[in-house]
Amino acid sequence: MPGHAHDRAIASPQAAVRTCAQNDQDMALTTCIADANRSDKDAAADAGGSVSPLRDWPLLQHG
């Protein structure tokens, strides 16, 4: 059945193999999702947890 975790070859974050522009787009999207769901603390926290590693990635990548 498509969409199940076992059907996905790669389940880990792909920031290391994506361009900075792609990661910037993801960061902008997750920030927007967190802002849009600010009244739903669980959704905002989940989206915020996704954006944090994206913000930290350039520091880890370029030292």
PDB file of N, CA, C and O in Angstrom:
ATOM      1  N   MET A   1       0.842  -1.176   0.000  1.00  0.00           N
ATOM      2  CA  MET A   1       0.000   0.000   0.000  1.00  0.00           C
ATOM      3  C   MET A   1       0.894   1.249   0.000  1.00  0.00           C
ATOM      4  O   MET A   1       1.692   1.407   0.924  1.00  0.00           O
ATOM      5  N   PRO A   2       0.799   2.114  -0.963  1.00  0.00           N
ATOM      6  CA  PRO A   2       1.639   3.307  -1.022  1.00  0.00           C
ATOM      7  C   PRO A   2       1.422   4.213   0.189  1.00  0.00           C
ATOM      8  O   PRO A   2       0.320   4.324   0.726  1.00  0.00           O
ATOM      9  N   GLY A   3       2.506   4.847   0.590  1.00  0.00           N
ATOM     10  CA  GLY A   3       2.407   5.809   1.679  1.00  0.00           C
ATOM     11  C   GLY A   3       2.782   5.248   3.031  1.00  0.00           C
ATOM     12  O   GLY A   3       2.921   6.003   3.994  1.00  0.00           O
ATOM     13  N   HIS A   4       2.948   3.953   3.125  1.00  0.00           N
ATOM     14  CA  HIS A   4       3.339   3.371   4.397  1.00  0.00           C
ATOM     15  C   HIS A   4       4.848   3.469   4.564  1.00  0.00           C
ATOM     16  O   HIS A   4       5.589   3.503   3.582  1.00  0.00           O
ATOM     17  N   ALA A   5       5.295   3.514   5.805  1.00  0.00           N
ATOM     18  CA  ALA A   5       6.715   3.701   6.093  1.00  0.00           C
ATOM     19  C   ALA A   5       7.578   2.623   5.448  1.00  0.00           C
ATOM     20  O   ALA A   5       8.687   2.910   4.999  1.00  0.00           O
ATOM     21  N   HIS A   6       7.088   1.397   5.396  1.00  0.00           N
ATOM     22  CA  HIS A   6       7.904   0.332   4.822  1.00  0.00           C
ATOM     23  C   HIS A   6       8.093   0.490   3.316  1.00  0.00           C
ATOM     24  O   HIS A   6       8.978  -0.143   2.740  1.00  0.00           O
ATOM     25  N   ASP A   7       7.290   1.313   2.676  1.00  0.00           N
ATOM     26  CA  ASP A   7       7.422   1.556   1.245  1.00  0.00           C
ATOM     27  C   ASP A   7       8.453   2.634   0.921  1.00  0.00           C
ATOM     28  O   ASP A   7       8.836   2.804  -0.237  1.00  0.00           O
ATOM     29  N   ARG A   8       8.888   3.339   1.916  1.00  0.00           N
ATOM     30  CA  ARG A   8       9.825   4.438   1.693  1.00  0.00           C
ATOM     31  C   ARG A   8      11.253   3.941   1.862  1.00  0.00           C
ATOM     32  O   ARG A   8      11.604   3.383   2.902  1.00  0.00           O
ATOM     33  N   ALA A   9      12.069   4.143   0.848  1.00  0.00           N
ATOM     34  CA  ALA A   9      13.448   3.679   0.899  1.00  0.00           C
ATOM     35  C   ALA A   9      14.265   4.471   1.907  1.00  0.00           C
ATOM     36  O   ALA A   9      15.148   3.917   2.562  1.00  0.00           O
ATOM     37  N   ILE A  10      13.978   5.764   2.038  1.00  0.00           N
ATOM     38  CA  ILE A  10      14.744   6.631   2.926  1.00  0.00           C
ATOM     39  C   ILE A  10      13.776   7.316   3.880  1.00  0.00           C
ATOM     40  O   ILE A  10      12.858   8.016   3.452  1.00  0.00           O
ATOM     41  N   ALA A  11      13.988   7.110   5.174  1.00  0.00           N
ATOM     42  CA  ALA A  11      13.087   7.697   6.158  1.00  0.00           C
ATOM     43  C   ALA A  11      13.756   8.800   6.974  1.00  0.00           C
ATOM     44  O   ALA A  11      13.085   9.489   7.742  1.00  0.00           O
ATOM     45  N   SER A  12      15.060   8.976   6.821  1.00  0.00           N
ATOM     46  CA  SER A  12      15.766   9.967   7.625  1.00  0.00           C
ATOM     47  C   SER A  12      15.765  11.326   6.933  1.00  0.00           C
ATOM     48  O   SER A  12      15.499  11.408   5.734  1.00  0.00           O
ATOM     49  N   PRO A  13      16.062  12.396   7.679  1.00  0.00           N
ATOM     50  CA  PRO A  13      16.140  13.727   7.058  1.00  0.00           C
ATOM     51  C   PRO A  13      17.182  13.746   5.935  1.00  0.00           C
ATOM     52  O   PRO A  13      18.218  13.086   6.027  1.00  0.00           O
ATOM     53  N   GLN A  14      16.903  14.488   4.903  1.00  0.00           N
ATOM     54  CA  GLN A  14      17.764  14.517   3.728  1.00  0.00           C
ATOM     55  C   GLN A  14      18.500  15.843   3.554  1.00  0.00           C
ATOM     56  O   GLN A  14      18.991  16.128   2.462  1.00  0.00           O
ATOM     57  N   ALA A  15      18.588  16.654   4.598  1.00  0.00           N
ATOM     58  CA  ALA A  15      19.208  17.973   4.482  1.00  0.00           C
ATOM     59  C   ALA A  15      20.630  17.898   3.939  1.00  0.00           C
ATOM     60  O   ALA A  15      21.060  18.789   3.207  1.00  0.00           O
ATOM     61  N   ALA A  16      21.350  16.862   4.284  1.00  0.00           N
ATOM     62  CA  ALA A  16      22.749  16.755   3.871  1.00  0.00           C
ATOM     63  C   ALA A  16      22.920  16.597   2.365  1.00  0.00           C
ATOM     64  O   ALA A  16      23.962  16.965   1.823  1.00  0.00           O
ATOM     65  N   VAL A  17      21.927  16.062   1.691  1.00  0.00           N
ATOM     66  CA  VAL A  17      22.061  15.818   0.255  1.00  0.00           C
ATOM     67  C   VAL A  17      21.214  16.769  -0.580  1.00  0.00           C
ATOM     68  O   VAL A  17      21.138  16.621  -1.800  1.00  0.00           O
ATOM     69  N   ARG A  18      20.581  17.738   0.063  1.00  0.00           N
ATOM     70  CA  ARG A  18      19.743  18.702  -0.644  1.00  0.00           C
ATOM     71  C   ARG A  18      20.472  20.032  -0.737  1.00  0.00           C
ATOM     72  O   ARG A  18      21.397  20.298   0.031  1.00  0.00           O
ATOM     73  N   THR A  19      20.054  20.857  -1.672  1.00  0.00           N
ATOM     74  CA  THR A  19      20.677  22.170  -1.829  1.00  0.00           C
ATOM     75  C   THR A  19      20.256  23.090  -0.688  1.00  0.00           C
ATOM     76  O   THR A  19      19.254  22.849  -0.015  1.00  0.00           O
ATOM     77  N   CYS A  20      21.033  24.140  -0.485  1.00  0.00           N
ATOM     78  CA  CYS A  20      20.680  25.141   0.532  1.00  0.00           C
ATOM     79  C   CYS A  20      19.323  25.762   0.210  1.00  0.00           C
ATOM     80  O   CYS A  20      18.543  26.043   1.120  1.00  0.00           O
ATOM     81  N   ALA A  21      19.034  25.978  -1.067  1.00  0.00           N
ATOM     82  CA  ALA A  21      17.749  26.562  -1.458  1.00  0.00           C
ATOM     83  C   ALA A  21      16.591  25.647  -1.063  1.00  0.00           C
ATOM     84  O   ALA A  21      15.565  26.123  -0.576  1.00  0.00           O
ATOM     85  N   GLN A  22      16.748  24.341  -1.268  1.00  0.00           N
ATOM     86  CA  GLN A  22      15.696  23.401  -0.879  1.00  0.00           C
ATOM     87  C   GLN A  22      15.496  23.409   0.635  1.00  0.00           C
ATOM     88  O   GLN A  22      14.362  23.387   1.114  1.00  0.00           O
ATOM     89  N   ASN A  23      16.590  23.441   1.383  1.00  0.00           N
ATOM     90  CA  ASN A  23      16.490  23.477   2.842  1.00  0.00           C
ATOM     91  C   ASN A  23      15.884  24.792   3.311  1.00  0.00           C
ATOM     92  O   ASN A  23      15.124  24.812   4.279  1.00  0.00           O
ATOM     93  N   ASP A  24      16.212  25.889   2.638  1.00  0.00           N
ATOM     94  CA  ASP A  24      15.612  27.189   2.986  1.00  0.00           C
ATOM     95  C   ASP A  24      14.106  27.171   2.746  1.00  0.00           C
ATOM     96  O   ASP A  24      13.341  27.716   3.542  1.00  0.00           O
ATOM     97  N   GLN A  25      13.679  26.543   1.646  1.00  0.00           N
ATOM     98  CA  GLN A  25      12.242  26.432   1.367  1.00  0.00           C
ATOM     99  C   GLN A  25      11.549  25.621   2.462  1.00  0.00           C
ATOM    100  O   GLN A  25      10.462  25.983   2.913  1.00  0.00           O
ATOM    101  N   ASP A  26      12.169  24.539   2.883  1.00  0.00           N
ATOM    102  CA  ASP A  26      11.595  23.721   3.952  1.00  0.00           C
ATOM    103  C   ASP A  26      11.515  24.503   5.256  1.00  0.00           C
ATOM    104  O   ASP A  26      10.531  24.403   5.988  1.00  0.00           O
ATOM    105  N   MET A  27      12.557  25.285   5.544  1.00  0.00           N
ATOM    106  CA  MET A  27      12.564  26.083   6.762  1.00  0.00           C
ATOM    107  C   MET A  27      11.440  27.116   6.726  1.00  0.00           C
ATOM    108  O   MET A  27      10.752  27.323   7.726  1.00  0.00           O
ATOM    109  N   ALA A  28      11.254  27.758   5.584  1.00  0.00           N
ATOM    110  CA  ALA A  28      10.180  28.745   5.452  1.00  0.00           C
ATOM    111  C   ALA A  28       8.815  28.076   5.607  1.00  0.00           C
ATOM    112  O   ALA A  28       7.933  28.610   6.280  1.00  0.00           O
ATOM    113  N   LEU A  29       8.643  26.923   4.994  1.00  0.00           N
ATOM    114  CA  LEU A  29       7.370  26.208   5.091  1.00  0.00           C
ATOM    115  C   LEU A  29       7.068  25.795   6.530  1.00  0.00           C
ATOM    116  O   LEU A  29       5.953  26.004   7.010  1.00  0.00           O
ATOM    117  N   THR A  30       8.037  25.216   7.216  1.00  0.00           N
ATOM    118  CA  THR A  30       7.774  24.770   8.583  1.00  0.00           C
ATOM    119  C   THR A  30       7.546  25.949   9.519  1.00  0.00           C
ATOM    120  O   THR A  30       6.774  25.844  10.472  1.00  0.00           O
ATOM    121  N   THR A  31       8.213  27.072   9.254  1.00  0.00           N
ATOM    122  CA  THR A  31       7.963  28.277  10.053  1.00  0.00           C
ATOM    123  C   THR A  31       6.532  28.759   9.832  1.00  0.00           C
ATOM    124  O   THR A  31       5.848  29.127  10.787  1.00  0.00           O
ATOM    125  N   CYS A  32       6.077  28.759   8.582  1.00  0.00           N
ATOM    126  CA  CYS A  32       4.696  29.163   8.280  1.00  0.00           C
ATOM    127  C   CYS A  32       3.688  28.225   8.932  1.00  0.00           C
ATOM    128  O   CYS A  32       2.673  28.674   9.466  1.00  0.00           O
ATOM    129  N   ILE A  33       3.963  26.936   8.892  1.00  0.00           N
ATOM    130  CA  ILE A  33       3.059  25.968   9.517  1.00  0.00           C
ATOM    131  C   ILE A  33       2.989  26.197  11.020  1.00  0.00           C
ATOM    132  O   ILE A  33       1.907  26.161  11.606  1.00  0.00           O
ATOM    133  N   ALA A  34       4.138  26.433  11.646  1.00  0.00           N
ATOM    134  CA  ALA A  34       4.152  26.697  13.088  1.00  0.00           C
ATOM    135  C   ALA A  34       3.373  27.959  13.412  1.00  0.00           C
ATOM    136  O   ALA A  34       2.610  27.989  14.378  1.00  0.00           O
ATOM    137  N   ASP A  35       3.560  29.004  12.611  1.00  0.00           N
ATOM    138  CA  ASP A  35       2.835  30.263  12.843  1.00  0.00           C
ATOM    139  C   ASP A  35       1.331  30.089  12.628  1.00  0.00           C
ATOM    140  O   ASP A  35       0.527  30.593  13.412  1.00  0.00           O
ATOM    141  N   ALA A  36       0.955  29.380  11.574  1.00  0.00           N
ATOM    142  CA  ALA A  36      -0.464  29.194  11.266  1.00  0.00           C
ATOM    143  C   ALA A  36      -1.177  28.364  12.327  1.00  0.00           C
ATOM    144  O   ALA A  36      -2.381  28.513  12.537  1.00  0.00           O
ATOM    145  N   ASN A  37      -0.436  27.499  12.986  1.00  0.00           N
ATOM    146  CA  ASN A  37      -1.026  26.613  13.989  1.00  0.00           C
ATOM    147  C   ASN A  37      -0.653  27.023  15.408  1.00  0.00           C
ATOM    148  O   ASN A  37      -0.652  26.196  16.320  1.00  0.00           O
ATOM    149  N   ARG A  38      -0.343  28.281  15.589  1.00  0.00           N
ATOM    150  CA  ARG A  38       0.089  28.768  16.893  1.00  0.00           C
ATOM    151  C   ARG A  38      -0.929  28.446  17.994  1.00  0.00           C
ATOM    152  O   ARG A  38      -0.542  28.171  19.130  1.00  0.00           O
ATOM    153  N   SER A  39      -2.228  28.477  17.666  1.00  0.00           N
ATOM    154  CA  SER A  39      -3.252  28.198  18.678  1.00  0.00           C
ATOM    155  C   SER A  39      -3.323  26.709  19.030  1.00  0.00           C
ATOM    156  O   SER A  39      -3.856  26.348  20.079  1.00  0.00           O
ATOM    157  N   ASP A  40      -2.801  25.859  18.179  1.00  0.00           N
ATOM    158  CA  ASP A  40      -2.737  24.419  18.463  1.00  0.00           C
ATOM    159  C   ASP A  40      -1.314  24.113  18.911  1.00  0.00           C
ATOM    160  O   ASP A  40      -0.422  23.929  18.084  1.00  0.00           O
ATOM    161  N   LYS A  41      -1.110  24.059  20.209  1.00  0.00           N
ATOM    162  CA  LYS A  41       0.248  23.945  20.749  1.00  0.00           C
ATOM    163  C   LYS A  41       0.984  22.702  20.264  1.00  0.00           C
ATOM    164  O   LYS A  41       2.194  22.752  20.042  1.00  0.00           O
ATOM    165  N   ASP A  42       0.279  21.591  20.098  1.00  0.00           N
ATOM    166  CA  ASP A  42       0.941  20.377  19.633  1.00  0.00           C
ATOM    167  C   ASP A  42       1.431  20.524  18.192  1.00  0.00           C
ATOM    168  O   ASP A  42       2.558  20.141  17.881  1.00  0.00           O
ATOM    169  N   ALA A  43       0.600  21.071  17.321  1.00  0.00           N
ATOM    170  CA  ALA A  43       0.986  21.251  15.919  1.00  0.00           C
ATOM    171  C   ALA A  43       2.115  22.263  15.794  1.00  0.00           C
ATOM    172  O   ALA A  43       3.058  22.051  15.031  1.00  0.00           O
ATOM    173  N   ALA A  44       2.026  23.361  16.536  1.00  0.00           N
ATOM    174  CA  ALA A  44       3.072  24.380  16.481  1.00  0.00           C
ATOM    175  C   ALA A  44       4.388  23.827  17.003  1.00  0.00           C
ATOM    176  O   ALA A  44       5.442  24.096  16.426  1.00  0.00           O
ATOM    177  N   ALA A  45       4.343  23.062  18.082  1.00  0.00           N
ATOM    178  CA  ALA A  45       5.565  22.474  18.640  1.00  0.00           C
ATOM    179  C   ALA A  45       6.173  21.468  17.669  1.00  0.00           C
ATOM    180  O   ALA A  45       7.393  21.403  17.523  1.00  0.00           O
ATOM    181  N   ASP A  46       5.329  20.686  17.009  1.00  0.00           N
ATOM    182  CA  ASP A  46       5.814  19.707  16.046  1.00  0.00           C
ATOM    183  C   ASP A  46       6.499  20.394  14.870  1.00  0.00           C
ATOM    184  O   ASP A  46       7.589  19.993  14.464  1.00  0.00           O
ATOM    185  N   ALA A  47       5.871  21.417  14.329  1.00  0.00           N
ATOM    186  CA  ALA A  47       6.464  22.157  13.209  1.00  0.00           C
ATOM    187  C   ALA A  47       7.723  22.881  13.662  1.00  0.00           C
ATOM    188  O   ALA A  47       8.716  22.916  12.935  1.00  0.00           O
ATOM    189  N   GLY A  48       7.688  23.455  14.852  1.00  0.00           N
ATOM    190  CA  GLY A  48       8.866  24.134  15.378  1.00  0.00           C
ATOM    191  C   GLY A  48      10.030  23.181  15.566  1.00  0.00           C
ATOM    192  O   GLY A  48      11.186  23.553  15.362  1.00  0.00           O
ATOM    193  N   GLY A  49       9.726  21.953  15.954  1.00  0.00           N
ATOM    194  CA  GLY A  49      10.769  20.943  16.092  1.00  0.00           C
ATOM    195  C   GLY A  49      11.382  20.561  14.759  1.00  0.00           C
ATOM    196  O   GLY A  49      12.529  20.118  14.708  1.00  0.00           O
ATOM    197  N   SER A  50      10.638  20.724  13.690  1.00  0.00           N
ATOM    198  CA  SER A  50      11.162  20.436  12.355  1.00  0.00           C
ATOM    199  C   SER A  50      12.050  21.555  11.843  1.00  0.00           C
ATOM    200  O   SER A  50      13.030  21.296  11.144  1.00  0.00           O
ATOM    201  N   VAL A  51      11.724  22.792  12.180  1.00  0.00           N
ATOM    202  CA  VAL A  51      12.494  23.915  11.660  1.00  0.00           C
ATOM    203  C   VAL A  51      13.827  24.069  12.394  1.00  0.00           C
ATOM    204  O   VAL A  51      14.798  24.543  11.803  1.00  0.00           O
ATOM    205  N   SER A  52      13.892  23.686  13.649  1.00  0.00           N
ATOM    206  CA  SER A  52      15.132  23.867  14.416  1.00  0.00           C
ATOM    207  C   SER A  52      16.332  23.167  13.786  1.00  0.00           C
ATOM    208  O   SER A  52      17.381  23.797  13.643  1.00  0.00           O
ATOM    209  N   PRO A  53      16.227  21.889  13.400  1.00  0.00           N
ATOM    210  CA  PRO A  53      17.381  21.257  12.748  1.00  0.00           C
ATOM    211  C   PRO A  53      17.743  21.912  11.417  1.00  0.00           C
ATOM    212  O   PRO A  53      18.916  21.961  11.048  1.00  0.00           O
ATOM    213  N   LEU A  54      16.743  22.415  10.699  1.00  0.00           N
ATOM    214  CA  LEU A  54      17.033  23.091   9.433  1.00  0.00           C
ATOM    215  C   LEU A  54      17.816  24.373   9.678  1.00  0.00           C
ATOM    216  O   LEU A  54      18.706  24.715   8.899  1.00  0.00           O
ATOM    217  N   ARG A  55      17.492  25.087  10.758  1.00  0.00           N
ATOM    218  CA  ARG A  55      18.234  26.307  11.087  1.00  0.00           C
ATOM    219  C   ARG A  55      19.665  25.987  11.486  1.00  0.00           C
ATOM    220  O   ARG A  55      20.585  26.739  11.161  1.00  0.00           O
ATOM    221  N   ASP A  56      19.860  24.876  12.190  1.00  0.00           N
ATOM    222  CA  ASP A  56      21.186  24.496  12.671  1.00  0.00           C
ATOM    223  C   ASP A  56      22.052  23.874  11.583  1.00  0.00           C
ATOM    224  O   ASP A  56      23.277  23.867  11.706  1.00  0.00           O
ATOM    225  N   TRP A  57      21.448  23.355  10.527  1.00  0.00           N
ATOM    226  CA  TRP A  57      22.198  22.615   9.522  1.00  0.00           C
ATOM    227  C   TRP A  57      23.350  23.409   8.901  1.00  0.00           C
ATOM    228  O   TRP A  57      24.446  22.858   8.796  1.00  0.00           O
ATOM    229  N   PRO A  58      23.174  24.665   8.483  1.00  0.00           N
ATOM    230  CA  PRO A  58      24.308  25.387   7.883  1.00  0.00           C
ATOM    231  C   PRO A  58      25.494  25.509   8.836  1.00  0.00           C
ATOM    232  O   PRO A  58      26.643  25.484   8.394  1.00  0.00           O
ATOM    233  N   LEU A  59      25.237  25.638  10.116  1.00  0.00           N
ATOM    234  CA  LEU A  59      26.327  25.722  11.089  1.00  0.00           C
ATOM    235  C   LEU A  59      27.088  24.409  11.159  1.00  0.00           C
ATOM    236  O   LEU A  59      28.314  24.406  11.264  1.00  0.00           O
ATOM    237  N   LEU A  60      26.380  23.311  11.103  1.00  0.00           N
ATOM    238  CA  LEU A  60      27.023  22.005  11.142  1.00  0.00           C
ATOM    239  C   LEU A  60      27.741  21.699   9.836  1.00  0.00           C
ATOM    240  O   LEU A  60      28.807  21.082   9.837  1.00  0.00           O
ATOM    241  N   GLN A  61      27.164  22.126   8.738  1.00  0.00           N
ATOM    242  CA  GLN A  61      27.720  21.830   7.423  1.00  0.00           C
ATOM    243  C   GLN A  61      28.992  22.628   7.147  1.00  0.00           C
ATOM    244  O   GLN A  61      29.958  22.097   6.599  1.00  0.00           O
ATOM    245  N   HIS A  62      28.986  23.896   7.527  1.00  0.00           N
ATOM    246  CA  HIS A  62      30.107  24.772   7.185  1.00  0.00           C
ATOM    247  C   HIS A  62      30.983  25.121   8.373  1.00  0.00           C
ATOM    248  O   HIS A  62      31.974  25.835   8.226  1.00  0.00           O
ATOM    249  N   GLY A  63      30.627  24.623   9.551  1.00  0.00           N
ATOM    250  CA  GLY A  63      31.408  24.835  10.765  1.00  0.00           C
ATOM    251  C   GLY A  63      31.530  26.240  11.087  1.00  0.00           C
ATOM    252  O   GLY A  63      32.160  26.593  12.084  1.00  0.00           O
TER     253      GLY A  63
END
